[in-house]
């Protein structure tokens, strides 16, 4: 079996130190010559490791100034169907969830047409890296909402709670678009009105293709980057604008 390339083990060690807080967000890493000497490798090998960390979004290299630890970002993954907080935790980020509303209510018209009324309204604010970053409103179709209305969603995953209640989810359709922060949410996210945000709107379906959850998440733009793992099949992405809609070809 071939040994792991040296640059990968260096990148893994530096990544562990960054995640453990030895190098704080915004802090400068030691110079490249110092790092190459401490790891006992050439500058070329060290630079491969730094390039790997840069590709992972853990560091930022500034020409003529050095290498710095990047601020924490939510890597919003387009592939897996799972809870947003679970995505954050898998990335090694501590998530705090504050529940603002959890009650049966009448949804706004588009959601009411889709799910019926009343439905369970679940409003939460997600914080990570000590900063509120995501405002999320989820509507859960009756009777599924009735089954989970008493769950503690400050700690519980919506999808796992549905699964525990005997509700299996099969797929979801999601749209993500840029926007600016509106006044009604500015206080929740501790950001100024007009701050760039991403808005995710997702509909989740059961095994028999019944829509069961309508979800809207507003995510601060400087706290998020979108990542997608692409394969020959399995992920369909569509870009659109006012004039036209273009679906990218799958690569052979």
C-alpha positions as CSV (number, residue, x, y, z in Angstrom):
1,X,0.0,0.0,0.0
2,X,1.3,3.4,-0.9
3,X,2.1,5.8,1.9
4,X,0.0,9.0,2.1
5,X,1.7,11.9,0.3
6,X,3.6,14.1,2.8
7,X,1.8,17.2,1.9
8,X,-1.6,15.6,2.8
9,X,-0.4,14.7,6.3
10,X,1.0,18.3,6.7
11,X,-2.3,19.7,5.5
12,X,-4.2,17.4,7.9
13,X,-2.0,18.5,10.9
14,X,-2.5,22.2,10.1
15,X,-6.2,21.7,9.6
16,X,-6.5,20.0,13.0
17,X,-4.6,22.9,14.7
18,X,-6.9,25.5,13.0
19,X,-10.0,23.6,14.1
20,X,-8.7,23.2,17.6
21,X,-8.1,27.0,17.8
22,X,-4.3,26.9,17.9
23,X,-4.5,29.3,15.0
24,X,-7.5,31.5,15.4
25,X,-9.7,32.9,12.5
26,X,-7.9,35.9,11.0
27,X,-4.5,34.9,12.6
28,X,-1.4,34.6,10.4
29,X,0.3,31.2,10.1
30,X,4.0,31.0,10.5
31,X,6.0,31.9,7.4
32,X,6.5,29.2,4.7
33,X,10.2,28.8,5.4
34,X,9.5,28.3,9.1
35,X,6.7,25.8,8.4
36,X,8.8,23.9,5.9
37,X,11.7,23.7,8.4
38,X,9.4,22.6,11.3
39,X,7.9,19.8,9.1
40,X,11.2,18.9,7.6
41,X,10.0,19.2,4.0
42,X,10.9,21.3,0.9
43,X,9.1,24.6,0.2
44,X,7.4,22.9,-2.8
45,X,5.9,20.2,-0.5
46,X,4.8,22.8,2.0
47,X,3.1,24.9,-0.7
48,X,1.2,21.8,-1.9
49,X,-0.2,21.5,1.6
50,X,-1.1,25.1,1.8
51,X,-2.8,24.9,-1.6
52,X,-4.9,22.0,-0.3
53,X,-5.9,24.0,2.8
54,X,-6.8,27.0,0.5
55,X,-9.0,24.7,-1.7
56,X,-10.8,23.6,1.5
57,X,-11.4,27.2,2.5
58,X,-9.4,27.0,5.7
59,X,-6.8,29.6,4.8
60,X,-6.4,32.7,2.7
61,X,-3.0,33.4,1.0
62,X,-2.4,37.1,0.5
63,X,0.4,38.0,-2.0
64,X,3.3,39.7,-0.2
65,X,1.6,39.6,3.2
66,X,1.5,35.9,4.2
67,X,-1.0,33.2,4.9
68,X,-4.0,33.7,7.2
69,X,-6.7,31.5,8.8
70,X,-10.0,32.1,7.0
71,X,-13.0,33.1,8.9
72,X,-15.4,30.2,9.5
73,X,-17.9,29.6,6.6
74,X,-20.9,27.4,6.2
75,X,-20.2,25.1,3.3
76,X,-23.7,24.6,1.9
77,X,-23.6,21.3,0.2
78,X,-26.0,20.7,-2.6
79,X,-25.9,16.9,-2.7
80,X,-27.0,15.4,0.6
81,X,-30.6,15.7,1.8
82,X,-30.3,16.4,5.5
83,X,-30.7,19.0,8.2
84,X,-28.7,22.3,8.0
85,X,-27.4,22.0,11.5
86,X,-26.2,18.5,10.8
87,X,-24.2,19.9,7.9
88,X,-22.6,22.4,10.1
89,X,-21.7,19.9,12.8
90,X,-20.1,17.6,10.3
91,X,-17.8,20.5,9.4
92,X,-16.7,20.7,13.0
93,X,-18.7,23.8,13.9
94,X,-20.6,24.2,17.1
95,X,-24.2,25.1,16.4
96,X,-26.6,27.0,18.7
97,X,-30.2,26.9,17.7
98,X,-32.8,29.3,19.2
99,X,-36.4,28.5,18.6
100,X,-38.5,31.6,18.1
101,X,-41.9,30.0,17.2
102,X,-43.3,26.4,17.4
103,X,-47.0,26.2,16.9
104,X,-49.8,25.2,14.6
105,X,-50.7,28.2,12.4
106,X,-52.2,29.1,9.0
107,X,-49.4,29.3,6.4
108,X,-49.1,32.1,3.9
109,X,-51.1,31.4,0.7
110,X,-48.4,29.7,-1.5
111,X,-47.5,27.3,1.4
112,X,-51.2,26.7,2.3
113,X,-51.9,25.6,-1.3
114,X,-49.0,23.2,-1.1
115,X,-49.4,21.8,2.4
116,X,-52.9,22.7,3.5
117,X,-53.8,24.5,6.8
118,X,-53.1,24.6,9.6
119,X,-49.5,23.5,9.6
120,X,-46.7,23.4,12.2
121,X,-44.7,26.6,12.0
122,X,-41.1,26.2,13.2
123,X,-39.0,29.4,13.3
124,X,-35.3,29.1,14.3
125,X,-32.1,31.1,14.3
126,X,-28.9,29.2,13.9
127,X,-25.6,30.6,15.2
128,X,-22.1,29.3,14.7
129,X,-18.7,30.8,15.4
130,X,-20.5,32.9,18.0
131,X,-22.5,34.7,15.4
132,X,-26.2,34.4,14.3
133,X,-25.9,33.3,10.7
134,X,-29.2,31.6,9.5
135,X,-32.9,32.4,10.0
136,X,-35.1,29.5,9.1
137,X,-38.8,29.0,8.9
138,X,-40.1,25.5,8.3
139,X,-43.8,24.6,7.8
140,X,-44.7,20.9,8.4
141,X,-47.9,19.4,6.9
142,X,-50.7,18.2,9.1
143,X,-50.9,15.5,10.5
144,X,-47.1,15.1,10.5
145,X,-46.7,18.5,12.3
146,X,-49.0,17.3,15.1
147,X,-46.8,14.3,15.8
148,X,-43.7,16.4,16.4
149,X,-45.1,19.7,17.7
150,X,-43.7,19.0,21.3
151,X,-40.1,18.1,20.2
152,X,-37.2,20.2,21.5
153,X,-36.0,21.7,18.3
154,X,-33.3,23.7,20.0
155,X,-31.4,20.4,20.0
156,X,-33.3,18.0,17.7
157,X,-33.0,17.6,13.9
158,X,-36.3,18.2,12.0
159,X,-35.6,15.3,9.6
160,X,-34.6,12.9,12.4
161,X,-37.6,13.9,14.5
162,X,-39.9,13.2,11.5
163,X,-38.1,9.8,11.0
164,X,-38.7,8.9,14.7
165,X,-42.4,9.8,14.2
166,X,-42.6,7.3,11.3
167,X,-42.4,9.8,8.5
168,X,-39.8,9.0,5.8
169,X,-38.6,11.7,3.4
170,X,-37.5,10.7,-0.1
171,X,-36.4,13.8,-1.9
172,X,-36.4,17.6,-2.0
173,X,-36.4,20.4,-4.5
174,X,-34.4,23.5,-3.6
175,X,-33.8,27.0,-5.0
176,X,-31.0,29.2,-3.7
177,X,-30.8,32.8,-4.8
178,X,-29.0,36.0,-3.7
179,X,-30.9,38.7,-2.0
180,X,-30.5,41.4,0.6
181,X,-31.5,41.3,4.3
182,X,-34.9,42.8,5.0
183,X,-35.7,44.8,8.1
184,X,-37.9,42.1,9.7
185,X,-34.9,39.7,10.0
186,X,-32.1,42.2,10.6
187,X,-32.5,42.1,14.3
188,X,-32.5,38.3,14.4
189,X,-29.2,38.1,12.5
190,X,-27.6,41.1,14.1
191,X,-26.8,42.6,10.7
192,X,-27.7,45.7,8.8
193,X,-30.7,46.0,6.5
194,X,-29.4,45.5,2.9
195,X,-26.6,43.0,3.9
196,X,-26.1,40.4,1.1
197,X,-27.8,37.1,1.9
198,X,-28.6,33.8,0.3
199,X,-32.2,32.6,0.4
200,X,-32.8,28.9,0.2
201,X,-36.4,27.6,-0.4
202,X,-36.8,23.9,-0.2
203,X,-39.8,21.6,-0.5
204,X,-39.4,18.1,1.0
205,X,-41.5,15.1,-0.2
206,X,-42.4,11.8,1.3
207,X,-42.0,8.4,-0.3
208,X,-45.4,8.8,-2.1
209,X,-44.4,12.2,-3.4
210,X,-46.6,14.2,-1.0
211,X,-45.0,17.6,0.0
212,X,-44.6,17.5,3.8
213,X,-42.2,20.3,4.6
214,X,-41.8,23.8,3.1
215,X,-38.6,25.5,4.3
216,X,-37.2,29.0,3.8
217,X,-33.7,29.8,5.2
218,X,-32.0,33.2,5.0
219,X,-28.2,32.9,5.3
220,X,-25.7,35.8,5.7
221,X,-23.7,36.0,2.5
222,X,-20.3,36.4,4.2
223,X,-20.9,33.3,6.3
224,X,-21.7,30.9,3.4
225,X,-20.1,29.3,0.4
226,X,-21.9,26.8,-1.9
227,X,-20.2,23.4,-2.6
228,X,-21.3,20.6,-4.9
229,X,-19.8,17.2,-5.6
230,X,-20.5,16.4,-9.2
231,X,-20.8,13.0,-10.9
232,X,-22.0,11.7,-14.2
233,X,-25.5,11.4,-12.7
234,X,-27.3,12.2,-9.5
235,X,-27.1,16.0,-9.2
236,X,-29.0,18.4,-11.5
237,X,-28.2,22.1,-11.5
238,X,-30.0,24.8,-13.4
239,X,-29.0,28.4,-13.8
240,X,-31.5,30.9,-14.9
241,X,-31.9,34.7,-15.5
242,X,-34.7,36.9,-16.7
243,X,-34.0,36.3,-20.3
244,X,-33.2,32.6,-20.5
245,X,-32.8,29.4,-18.6
246,X,-29.7,27.3,-19.3
247,X,-29.2,23.7,-18.0
248,X,-25.6,22.7,-18.1
249,X,-24.7,19.6,-20.0
250,X,-23.4,16.6,-18.1
251,X,-19.8,15.8,-18.9
252,X,-19.2,12.4,-20.5
